[in-house]
């Protein structure tokens, strides 16, 4: 098998190519995403789409990506129901604490401390609780995609239950945790590598990978500092 390949399209949108060749898209926000390279505004091949919550900057392009690719969309129950009403045909809803296997990949849904919803016709719509995911790939490698979250102490249980090697953590601050809290999250999770996300998209998101590296470097944790459009394997 090949190694995991990680492509960042800015904000919280990644294309993960699994060791077995499956393409997993997280929180697809492309067209309105100022960080996404112009040449990467369309995704026409995917097997799975993972949605952490219902805010526009995480689900803005899930409908066109799902239609173009036929990918199975995984998210919390209420979010999947909302997407089904919008014409998304292949969903696999779940809830926090559960694990499901799609092909050779296992997806476990974890809690996140944030909010989740959309605004339609000027009215807020509840779209279930925010969540994170632990993805267990074909070769046994586990990655924790935290979604938008604050630091919370039960991240230690993510370590105890799943022992992820890689964590995708928001570091922008203001709407999520910043680098200082993310560094503590790395410690609780016991990961070997961290991929910063949800930073730099807007001026409000002031956290930086450089600050995170200052804090986790002494712990022996590698910071995978991607620029939008970069791929690492």
C-alpha positions in Angstrom: 0.0 0.0 0.0 1.0 3.6 -0.5 1.2 6.1 2.3 -1.5 8.6 3.2 -1.5 11.6 0.9 -2.8 15.0 2.2 -3.8 17.9 0.0 -5.0 21.1 1.6 -7.4 23.4 -0.3 -7.5 26.0 2.4 -9.6 26.5 5.6 -10.8 23.0 6.6 -11.0 21.4 3.2 -8.7 18.5 2.5 -8.5 15.7 0.0 -7.0 12.7 1.8 -6.0 9.9 -0.5 -5.9 6.7 1.6 -3.2 4.0 1.4 -5.7 2.0 -0.5 -6.5 4.7 -3.0 -9.8 6.1 -1.7 -10.3 9.8 -1.9 -11.8 11.4 1.2 -12.9 15.1 1.1 -13.4 16.9 4.4 -15.7 19.9 4.8 -15.8 21.0 1.1 -15.8 24.8 0.8 -14.4 25.8 -2.6 -16.2 28.4 -4.6 -16.4 31.0 -1.9 -13.2 30.1 -0.1 -10.7 32.9 -0.6 -7.8 30.5 0.3 -8.7 27.8 -2.2 -6.5 28.1 -5.4 -8.5 29.0 -8.5 -7.4 25.8 -10.2 -8.8 23.6 -7.4 -12.3 25.0 -7.1 -13.9 21.8 -8.5 -13.6 18.3 -7.2 -14.8 15.6 -9.7 -13.5 12.5 -8.0 -14.2 11.4 -4.4 -15.3 8.3 -2.6 -16.3 9.8 0.8 -17.1 13.3 2.1 -16.9 13.9 5.8 -18.8 16.9 7.3 -17.9 18.1 10.8 -20.8 20.6 11.1 -23.3 22.7 9.1 -21.6 26.2 8.9 -21.4 27.6 5.4 -17.6 27.5 5.4 -17.7 23.8 5.9 -20.6 22.6 3.8 -20.7 25.3 1.1 -19.9 23.0 -1.8 -21.0 19.6 -0.5 -24.0 19.4 -2.8 -22.1 20.0 -6.1 -19.2 17.8 -5.0 -21.5 15.0 -4.0 -23.4 15.3 -7.3 -20.2 15.4 -9.4 -18.5 12.5 -7.6 -21.3 10.2 -6.3 -19.4 10.1 -3.0 -21.0 8.9 0.2 -21.6 11.9 2.6 -21.0 11.1 6.2 -22.2 13.5 8.9 -24.4 13.7 11.9 -28.1 12.7 11.5 -29.7 16.1 11.2 -27.1 17.4 8.8 -27.5 14.4 6.5 -31.3 14.8 6.5 -31.0 18.5 5.5 -28.7 17.5 2.6 -31.0 14.7 1.5 -33.8 17.3 1.2 -31.4 19.3 -1.1 -31.0 16.3 -3.4 -27.9 14.6 -2.0 -28.5 10.9 -2.8 -25.8 9.0 -1.0 -25.6 9.8 2.8 -24.5 7.6 5.7 -25.6 9.5 8.8 -24.2 8.7 12.2 -23.9 10.2 15.7 -21.3 11.0 18.3 -19.7 7.9 19.8 -20.5 5.7 16.9 -18.3 4.0 14.4 -19.2 2.8 10.9 -17.2 1.1 8.2 -17.4 2.1 4.6 -15.4 -0.3 2.5 -12.1 -0.8 4.2 -12.2 2.5 6.1 -13.6 3.0 9.6 -15.0 6.3 10.7 -15.6 7.1 14.3 -17.5 10.3 15.3 -16.3 12.3 18.3 -17.6 15.3 20.1 -16.6 18.9 19.3 -17.2 22.1 21.2 -18.7 24.6 18.7 -22.1 25.2 17.1 -23.7 24.0 14.0 -26.4 25.4 11.7 -27.3 27.3 8.6 -29.3 30.5 7.9 -32.1 30.2 5.2 -34.5 33.0 4.5 -33.0 34.9 7.4 -33.8 32.2 9.9 -31.3 29.9 11.7 -31.7 26.2 11.1 -30.5 23.6 13.6 -28.2 21.0 11.9 -27.3 18.7 14.7 -24.3 18.9 17.0 -20.8 19.7 15.7 -18.4 16.7 15.5 -15.0 15.4 14.8 -13.9 12.1 13.2 -11.3 9.5 13.8 -10.5 7.9 10.4 -8.9 4.4 10.5 -7.3 3.7 7.1 -6.7 0.4 5.4 -3.2 0.0 6.8 -4.3 0.7 10.4 -3.1 4.4 10.5 -5.5 6.6 12.4 -6.1 10.3 11.9 -8.2 12.6 14.0 -10.0 15.4 12.2 -11.2 17.7 14.9 -13.6 19.9 13.0 -14.2 23.3 14.5 -13.7 23.0 18.2 -12.4 24.5 21.4 -10.0 22.6 23.6 -11.8 20.0 25.8 -10.4 17.6 28.3 -12.0 14.5 26.9 -9.5 14.7 24.0 -7.6 12.4 26.3 -10.3 9.7 25.7 -9.7 10.1 21.9 -6.1 9.1 22.7 -7.2 6.2 25.0 -9.7 4.8 22.5 -8.1 5.4 19.2 -4.5 6.5 19.6 -4.4 8.6 16.5 -0.9 9.3 15.0 -2.0 12.5 13.1 -4.4 15.3 14.2 -6.0 17.9 12.0 -6.6 20.8 14.4 -8.0 24.3 13.9 -5.6 27.0 15.1 -7.1 30.3 13.8 -8.6 31.4 17.2 -11.7 33.6 17.5 -14.1 30.9 16.3 -12.0 27.9 17.4 -9.0 27.2 19.5 -5.8 29.1 18.8 -2.3 27.7 18.7 -1.8 27.7 22.5 -4.9 25.6 23.0 -4.1 23.4 20.0 -0.7 22.6 21.5 -2.4 21.4 24.6 -4.7 19.4 22.4 -1.7 17.7 20.8 -0.4 16.8 24.3 -3.8 15.3 25.3 -4.1 13.4 22.0 -0.5 12.0 22.1 -0.1 12.5 18.3 3.2 12.5 16.4 2.1 15.0 13.8 -0.3 17.9 13.6 -1.8 19.5 10.5 -3.0 23.1 11.2 -6.3 24.1 9.6 -8.9 26.9 9.8 -6.3 29.6 9.9 -5.4 32.6 7.7 -8.6 32.5 5.6 -9.9 35.8 7.1 -8.1 38.5 9.1 -10.0 37.4 12.2 -8.2 34.0 12.1 -4.9 35.2 13.6 -3.3 31.9 14.8 -0.3 30.7 12.9 1.6 27.4 12.3 4.8 29.1 13.4 3.4 29.7 16.8 2.1 26.2 17.1 5.5 24.8 16.1 7.2 26.9 18.9 4.9 25.1 21.4 4.9 21.5 20.1 8.4 21.3 18.8 9.8 20.6 22.3 7.3 17.8 22.6 8.8 16.1 19.5 5.6 16.7 17.5 5.9 17.6 13.8 3.9 20.4 12.3 2.8 19.7 8.7 2.7 23.3 7.5 0.9 23.2 4.2 0.0 26.1 1.9 -3.3 25.9 0.1 -2.8 23.6 -2.9 0.1 21.7 -1.4 0.2 18.0 -1.2 2.2 15.9 1.3 2.6 12.2 1.5 
